[in-house]
């Protein structure tokens, strides 16, 4: 039984380490995604302004 307890603790420790790693990666990806959305909004506004200027140029 002592062997099983040691194996169980090893598996639990490994699982905890993996969970901590996934949690950290998830947090990092959330931050990157938030930065992407903020950047995307400004990029979209610039593209929209460029389109409207070109459209106005064609109308003249």
C-alpha positions as CSV (number, residue, x, y, z in Angstrom):
1,X,0.0,0.0,0.0
2,X,2.9,2.4,0.7
3,X,3.9,2.1,-2.9
4,X,0.5,3.2,-4.1
5,X,0.4,6.2,-1.8
6,X,3.7,7.4,-3.2
7,X,2.6,6.9,-6.7
8,X,-0.7,8.7,-6.0
9,X,1.3,11.6,-4.5
10,X,3.6,11.7,-7.5
11,X,0.7,11.8,-9.9
12,X,-1.2,14.4,-7.9
13,X,2.0,16.6,-7.8
14,X,2.5,16.2,-11.5
15,X,-1.2,17.1,-12.2
16,X,-0.9,20.1,-9.9
17,X,2.2,21.3,-11.8
18,X,0.4,20.8,-15.1
19,X,-2.7,22.7,-13.9
20,X,-0.5,25.6,-12.6
21,X,1.2,25.7,-16.0
22,X,-2.1,25.7,-17.9
23,X,-3.5,28.4,-15.6
24,X,-0.4,30.6,-16.2
25,X,-0.6,30.1,-20.0
26,X,-4.3,30.9,-19.9
27,X,-3.6,34.2,-18.1
28,X,-0.9,35.1,-20.6
29,X,-3.2,34.3,-23.5
30,X,-6.0,36.4,-22.0
31,X,-3.6,39.4,-21.7
32,X,-2.5,39.0,-25.3
33,X,-6.0,38.6,-26.5
34,X,-7.0,41.8,-24.7
35,X,-4.1,43.6,-26.3
36,X,-5.1,42.3,-29.7
37,X,-8.6,43.5,-29.3
38,X,-7.4,47.0,-28.3
39,X,-5.0,47.1,-31.2
40,X,-7.6,45.7,-33.6
41,X,-10.1,48.5,-32.8
42,X,-7.6,51.2,-33.6
43,X,-6.5,49.4,-36.7
44,X,-10.1,49.1,-37.8
45,X,-10.7,52.8,-37.3
46,X,-7.7,53.7,-39.4
47,X,-8.8,51.4,-42.2
48,X,-12.3,52.9,-42.0
49,X,-11.0,56.4,-42.2
50,X,-8.7,55.5,-45.2
51,X,-11.7,53.9,-47.0
52,X,-13.9,57.0,-46.4
53,X,-11.1,59.3,-47.7
54,X,-10.7,57.2,-50.8
55,X,-14.5,57.1,-51.3
56,X,-14.7,60.8,-51.0
57,X,-11.9,61.2,-53.5
58,X,-13.8,59.1,-56.1
59,X,-17.0,61.1,-55.6
60,X,-15.1,64.4,-56.4
